[in-house]
């Protein structure tokens, strides 16, 4: 499984308004062997993708699963969640 955040470009526009709105952020969890997105969840305002990705990982069955992610997710809490869910293999 791969954990990666994406920014949806152009989602920060409001119709008929000049008001600023940030683009929508979405962390995704992909199944690399099948090439599909297993889980995606919008990030609430005034936060980052780390806690949202951690919530997603808590919901998944990770036993005997290799989990990969970028350097942003090299957090002690993230590794604890992955190990607690049964995976002993994680790469960044």
C-alpha positions, 0 to 999 in steps of 0.5 A: 500500500502507498500513502500519498497526499494530493492537492486538487487544483482548481477546487479553490474557486468559488462561483461568482466570487472573489473570495479566497478558498484553498485548494482541496487536499486529499490523502490517498491510500493506493493498492500498488499491486492492483493499481487502485485507490482504496481510501481517500478522505478530504482534509479539514481546514486548518490542518495537514494530511498527517492526522488524516492519513493516520486516521485512514491507516487505523481503518485498514487491515495491514497485517502482512502488508508493505506500507510505503509513504513519502518523508512527510509521514515519517512520524513516530505516531504513524509508524506506531499505527502501522506496527499496531495494525500488524505490518512490520514492513514500511518504507519511505 
